[in-house]
Amino acid sequence: MAAHLKKRVYEEFSKVVQIPHEETPAKKLRLSKPSKSAALHVDLCKATNPTDALQYLLHFAQKPVEAESVEGVIRILLEHYYKETDNSVRLKIASLLGLLSKTKGFSPDCIVDDAINTLSNEKSHQVLAQLLDTLLAIGSQLPESQTVRQRLIEVACKHLSDTYFGVRNKCLQLLGCLGTVDTPLTKDSEGPGTSMGGVRDVQSVISDYFGDQDPRVRTAALKAMLQLHERGMKIHQIIYDQACRLLSDDYEQVRSAAVQMVWVLSQLYPESIVPIPSSNEEIRLVDDAFGKISHMVSDGSWMVRVQAAKTLGSMLQVSPHFLEQTLDKKLMSDLRRKRTAHERAKELFASGEFSSGRKWADDAPKEKLDTNTVNLIASGACGAFVHGLEDEMFEVRIAAVEALCQLARSSASFAEKCLDFLVDMFNDEIEEVRLQSIHVLREISTHITLREDQLDTVLAVLEDSSRDIREALHELLCYTNVSTKECIQLALLELLKNLNKYPTDRNSVWKCLKFLGSRHPTLVLPLVPELLSTHPYFDTPEPDMDDPAYIAVLVLVFNAAKSCLTMPALFSDHTFRHYTYLRDSLSHLVPPLRLPGRKQVSGLDSVDSGCVSVESAQLFLHQSLNRVGTIQNLEAPGAQDLLNFTIRDLLRLGELQTELAGAADFCATYLHCQLLLMKALQEKLWNMAVPLCLKQNVTATAAARQILEETYKLEFLYSSLESRQVATIHHVRLQAKALQLILIARTRQGLECLMSSCEKFLQDVESFQRLFLTELPHLQDSFVDKVLELMPRLSSCKSVELVKILQTTLRQSGLLQLRLPEQIHRATATIIEPTGESDNPLRFTSGLVVALDIDATLEHVQDPQNSVKVQVLYPDGQSHVIHPKPGDFRKPGPDRHRLITQVYLSHTAWTEPSQIEVRLLLAYSSSSSSASKLGWTDGIDSLPPPEAAIEGTIPFSKPVKVFIMPKPARR
């Protein structure tokens, strides 16, 4: 029994209890940045004199400050502000306070009281002005806080009585940026010289300083009132008289601001009636303002004259008789013509009556004319545009020309009256003025018809040595109406002279004659026998078809014949043959004609009837993309065939419908990337051992490289892409990089190379997630969606396991559906010169250079000055890339650019001529697009480490071949 009890006791005390082991969480190391405020405090305490303190502050201003550290830094600055006695140091501290309050992510409402308190004991006017500027910055950061806004307005009104102009300027600026019209100010907030009774608003306070003794304060008051207008507050009409008086101020800055103020009031109250001084007449406010601003076109300052001329162009509500008065220098009273004393004396002389001298003052003027009191508009307004167009400063002349354009576009009668003045500007000595006059006449060409004398003046510009001037004039003639057949003959003659003198203008002249003929078929008809040198009885010799002048005549005649059915009866037999030839070679210049007894000469004529409409083409495009969406249900051969057929259809659709060419090419390129990816991931490649499929590995590597190139084309060659399309492109690029990583692992290039490639891929995934965080919901069940789900596992696993997971995920991911935006444009370039048709080689001495003229048109290219390059390929494989100068680019229209430049060629001696290739490249950089999407704009310290930027070029024009022959140098 004792033994049994002993055994039980041992069993009880020998029982083993296993306590589960609790894992202690790993301690994380948190790296804290040194405090900016502490460092600043130490630096300022070390300063022994104001110069050292100023140096520390200047050095500190160059460093970025995080939002969470701003308040502490401001407290330190305020502490040293109160201790500092030097004005320059306090001024810099006040400036830093304003800069720090603008820090992104920091709300400055916690420092408003401290900033206002600094004003109370400040004696320096400059520091006081800077502190008010800081308060303005704080108020701008807190637009929703009405309490803060009201306090700042009260502070500004309190300091308006300061004797220093800078303080008054800042106070007025603060009132203009933060004040409200509907909030009254108490009498304690009023400025000097105002009545102490009642309540007043911000406008009345600001308008009190229109008469300040300092011109800078008067300018600031006007700008503050304009700032109220820009913020959407309606300015009172009562200040119109004050603004008009400031038009005669002694200082140009005041007059310039007053011109803007008068214009604003004329737009707010155009139909209000205002009295004319020294008269019982009344006039519309917009007409009165127009007359006063017209008077400023004769101001002594050219800057005021420029602003007055520009302002006149936007006053479209002015009465027609006031508008027409600006083109006439003759003085008018009550808008009736008043004869001058010279004209009355001339009439007296013509009548044969002379003064006998017996009667006192019998030849005196019958009435005295006071130009300042009698006329409805100021005498300076008479001929205001004439004065502007004859001004000595070309900036004023350009402004006057642009103002005439704006007014003439809204008034056909005014356009006819200002035609002579604009044509006269074609003879201006400054090229920029001439060019602007041509552009203006082009814009109002719908309202005018040129007479023969006017056309003669216009065509004289064709002798200009500037190519831009000549091409602008060709563009003007395309849309100008002429009155007689003599005008057509004169225009054709001058254009042929231009073609003979400047052969490089060939395409521009031909295009000009195309539009000239289509707009004036009835005027061209009587000239056809003379132009084609035909005779009713005799055969005439057949002209040479290689003559550009003869082609120009045919382009004029054929385009006129399209609207004149009787014209083809005047053609000779060789003219019909020449039409057939030109219809095939220059189809963009020669229209399809229905010739008697002849069939249509080209299949292009029936394109319009067989071409589908834009709506049906868009429907076909969306149906094709929807059809491709069912590719998951097909086997690999059938899926590849469907992609091939869809790509073929989309490319053909882009050829037929130019409006959808960009969208169709974009979709075709995207599907081509999917096709390459599908072929690279086919079953037999991944089920075989690596040594047995070396050829397939090379094919897959080439496919991955091609997919990457195509994705860069998709991203940078097409414009108007939305964020979802860019995310789709980056998704395909990520798939190609995953394929490259898998192929690197299969070829076993070393563990270190594989590890670095895996790290780089994980960085790309994180970058994708950061860039397209808002688009991730639209990427459900895609490759990147699955990778992001597995991201914790991928970050901790080994490289070999990561590759296996990627291989499985990549093969299981399907096609990501493409969603098109409303409009996609593809960047294109067409090289006009050189044409590549000449067999005569360009000869030059080896070792020297020869200039090759390049003329190209660019469509839908973003920032061509930085992205477009010219590439020259030599027969021996050498390649030169030339970056054109920014001045070589012109912009003739929206989304269109013109490149006119010279490329210098050089090479060693050749034994025989050979061809070089010239093409245009579009340069891109992946870093710029990524940074713009992230919106990093703050300090450098806050940026993540930059990724390696991918830079490259994309050919976007057809190559042109040019024969050259470097000759050996003579000895």
CORRATA-V251189 format. One record per backbone hydrogen bond with DSSP energy under -1.0 kcal/mol. NH is the residue of the N-H (numbers start at 1). CO is the residue of the C=O. Records with the same first field share a line. If there is no record, write none. Layout:
NH=CO + CO
This chain:
5=1
6=2
7=3
8=4
9=5
10=6
11=7
12=8
13=9
14=10
39=35
40=36
41=37
42=38
43=39
44=40
45=41
46=42
53=49
54=50
55=51
56=52
57=53
58=54
59=55
60=56
61=57
63=60
69=66
73=69
74=70
75=71
76=72
77=73
78=74
79=75
80=76
81=77
82=78
83=79
84=80
90=86
91=87
92=88
93=89
94=90
95=91
96=92
97=93
98=94
99=95
100=96
101=97
102=99
103=100
106=103
111=108
115=111
116=112
117=113
118=114
119=116
128=124
129=125
130=126
131=127
132=128
133=129
134=130
135=131
136=132
137=133
138=134
139=135
140=136
141=137
146=144
149=145
150=146
151=147
152=148
153=149
154=150
155=151
156=152
157=153
158=154
159=155
162=159
168=164
169=165
170=166
171=167
172=168
173=169
174=170
175=171
176=172
177=173
178=174
179=175
185=200
189=186
190=187
200=185
205=201
206=202
207=203
208=204
209=206
210=207
212=209
218=214
219=215
220=216
221=217
222=218
223=219
224=220
225=221
226=222
227=223
228=224
229=225
230=226
231=227
232=229
233=228
239=236
240=237
243=239
244=240
245=241
246=242
247=244
248=245
249=246
255=251
256=252
257=253
258=254
259=255
260=256
261=257
262=258
263=259
264=260
265=261
266=262
267=263
268=264
269=265
274=283
276=281
279=276
283=274
285=272
286=270
288=284
289=285
290=286
291=287
292=288
293=289
294=290
295=291
297=294
298=295
299=296
305=301
306=302
307=303
308=304
309=305
310=306
311=307
312=308
313=309
314=311
315=312
316=314
323=319
324=320
325=321
327=324
328=325
333=336
336=333
338=331
344=340
345=341
346=342
347=343
348=344
349=345
350=346
351=347
352=349
353=348
362=359
364=361
373=370
374=370
381=378
383=325
384=381
385=326
386=326
387=383
388=384
389=385
390=386
391=388
397=393
398=394
399=395
400=396
401=397
402=398
403=399
404=400
405=401
406=402
407=403
408=404
409=405
415=411
416=412
417=413
418=414
422=418
423=419
424=420
425=421
426=423
427=424
428=425
434=430
435=431
436=432
437=433
438=434
439=435
440=436
441=437
442=438
443=439
444=440
447=444
450=481
455=451
456=452
457=453
458=454
459=455
460=456
461=458
462=459
463=460
464=461
470=466
471=467
472=468
473=469
474=470
475=471
476=472
477=473
478=474
479=476
483=450
488=484
489=485
490=486
491=487
492=488
493=489
494=490
495=491
496=492
497=493
498=494
499=495
500=496
501=497
502=498
505=502
506=503
509=505
510=506
511=507
512=508
513=509
514=510
515=511
516=512
517=513
518=514
519=515
524=520
525=521
527=524
528=525
531=527
532=528
534=529
547=544
551=547
552=548
553=549
554=550
555=551
556=552
557=553
558=554
559=555
560=556
561=557
567=564
570=567
571=568
576=572
577=573
578=574
579=575
580=576
581=577
582=578
583=579
584=580
585=581
586=582
589=586
590=586
595=593
598=595
605=602
607=604
610=606
611=607
617=613
618=614
619=615
620=616
621=617
622=618
623=619
624=620
625=621
626=622
627=623
628=624
629=625
630=627
631=628
633=630
634=631
639=635
640=636
641=637
642=638
643=639
644=640
645=641
646=642
647=643
648=644
649=645
650=646
651=647
652=648
653=649
654=650
655=651
656=652
657=653
664=660
665=661
666=662
667=663
668=664
669=665
670=666
671=667
672=668
673=669
674=670
675=671
676=672
677=673
678=674
679=675
680=676
681=677
682=679
687=683
693=690
697=693
698=694
699=695
700=696
701=697
702=698
703=699
704=700
705=701
706=702
707=703
708=704
709=705
710=706
711=707
712=708
713=709
714=710
715=711
716=712
717=713
719=825
726=722
727=723
728=724
729=725
730=726
731=727
732=728
733=729
734=730
735=731
736=732
737=733
738=734
739=735
740=736
741=737
742=738
743=739
744=740
745=741
746=742
747=743
754=750
755=751
756=752
757=753
758=754
759=755
760=756
761=757
762=758
763=759
764=760
765=761
766=762
767=763
768=764
769=765
770=766
771=767
772=768
778=775
779=776
782=779
786=782
787=783
788=784
789=785
790=786
794=790
795=791
797=793
802=798
803=799
804=800
805=801
806=802
807=803
808=804
809=805
810=806
811=807
812=808
813=809
825=719
827=717
828=859
829=956
830=857
832=855
833=855
842=963
844=965
846=967
847=907
848=845
850=905
852=903
854=901
855=833
856=899
857=830
858=897
859=828
860=895
866=863
867=863
868=864
869=921
870=882
871=919
872=880
873=917
874=878
877=874
880=872
882=870
888=885
889=886
890=898
896=893
897=858
898=890
899=856
900=888
901=854
903=852
905=850
910=966
914=964
916=962
917=873
918=960
919=871
921=869
922=954
923=867
924=952
926=950
930=926
931=927
932=928
933=929
934=930
935=931
943=940
952=924
954=922
956=920
960=918
962=916
964=914
965=842
967=844
